C-alpha cells in the first residue's frame, strides 16, 4: 500500500465532499479503508435498484458543470451521446491535468483513488459504456501506480470487470499513461493519443466525441473531479445536489491557490459562496509581508490576467448589474467570465510586486510555444514568435514597438485554430499587453547592458 503526505489543515471555510477523506490521517488508499468509510455502497445501490437512464437524469438535474476547464454541464454532455448508431460507448476520465497552476486532481488520485473508481463505474453504468479509461499524464507516475493497484483491488471484489456486482453489466477500467503533452488536455487530442496516434486535436464538427469519439464511437470525456461528483449526485439526488452552491454554479469546487500567498494549497469550497478576495486574503492568508498585489491569474496560466486595482462592470446573464473590484468577483464559473476572464481549471495564481511582469509573460509564452502540437500554422508559428519576442525583451533587447507586435500576433492566433490551444497561448499575451502596457514600455527603456547581466531563466 502506497502512503502519500496529508495536507496539515482543513480550512474552516471549506465544505469538503470530494476531499472529505483525503487528508484524514487515519485514512489510506486501500479498498478496505474505503469500504469502512462507506465506499462502494452508492455503487451497490445504483446497480441493484437504479436504471441507467435514472442516473443520467440525476446528473442532468444536478446542473454539475465540468471541472476540467470548459465548465460545460456534464448531464447535457451525456445527453448528446449517439445511442442510435449501435456502436459501443466509451467513457474516458481526463486525468491529464496539464494547466500550469493546477494540482487538484492528483490529490484525489493520490489520496482517494477508489472514490474516482466508484464515480467512474457509476458513470459507466449510467451511460452503458462498454469500456472505461483513465488517461493520466506521464509526469504523475505515483498517481498511475496508485490507480493501477486500486483498480486491481476493485476488480478482485467485483466492482470492475465482468458481471459487476452480479449484474448483467460488464465494463473494464484501464489506466493509460500519456506522454505529458499539454494538448492532451483537449478531449479530441486525448482521444487521438489514446488511439496511439500523434495528439492532433480533431475538427469539430464533425468529430464531436459524443458521436465520433474513441475509435469513431460515441464517447464521454469527463474530468477527475467531475466523475467523483457523480458518486455524490447518485447518493443525494440531483436536485438535492443542486442546492449546494448557487444556480448555474452548483456543488463544490476544488480551487488551487498558488503564487505569492502565505497559505498556498487546494481548497474545496461551495461554488459562488465566496469571492476571489476571500480565497486570497481570508483563506490563503494574504500576501507576504511588505508586498502588494500586482496581478491575479484567475483560472490557470491560459486565463486572461487581472491587474491589481482594476474594476469590472456590466450585467450578468440574469440582468443584474455589477461593479466589482478583483476582491468582489464571485468564486465560481460565471463571475470570472463576467470580469473578462475565466475560472478555467480552478487554478488561481497570485503575483505580487516582487516580480517582473514581463518575465511572467515570458515564462508563460515559453511554455505554450513548447506545448503547441504544431498542427495549426497560427498557433505553431505565433506561439514561437511570442516566446522569442518576450525572451528577447527580458534579456536586454526590448524595443518600443514590441508591445504592439505581441498584441498583433496574439490577435492573429485567437479564433483561427482547430482547438483552444490557440486561445490558450494568445489570451495571456493579449491581456498582459493590454493590462500592463506601461511595464512593457519601461522594459524598452531599460539599459540593455544591465538587463543582459540578469539573463532570463525559466521557472
Buried (B, 14 or more C-beta within 10 A) or exposed (E): EBEBEEBEEBBEBBBBBBBBBBBBEEBBBBBEBBBEBEBBEBBEEBBEEBEBEEBBBBBBBBBBBBBBBBBBBBBBBBBBBBEEEEBBBBBBBBBBBBBBBBBBBBBBBBBBBBBBBBBBBBBBBBBBBBBBBBBBBEBBEEBBEBBBBBBEBBBEEBBBBEEBBEEEBEBBBBBBBBEEBBBBBBBBBBBBBBEEEEBBBBEEEEBBBBBBBBEEBBBBBBBBBBBBBBBBBBBBBBEBBBEBBBEBBBBBBBBBBBBBBEEBBBBBBBBBBBBBBBBBBEBBBBBEEEEEBBBBBBBBBBBBBBBBEBEBEEEBEEEEEBEBBBBBBBBBBBBBBBBBBBBBBBBBBBBBBEBBBBBBBBBBBBBBBEBBBEBBEBBBBBBBBBBEBBBBBBBBBBEEEBBEBBBEBBBBBBEBBBBBBBBBBBBBBBBBBBBBEEBBEBBBEBEEEEBBEEEBEEE
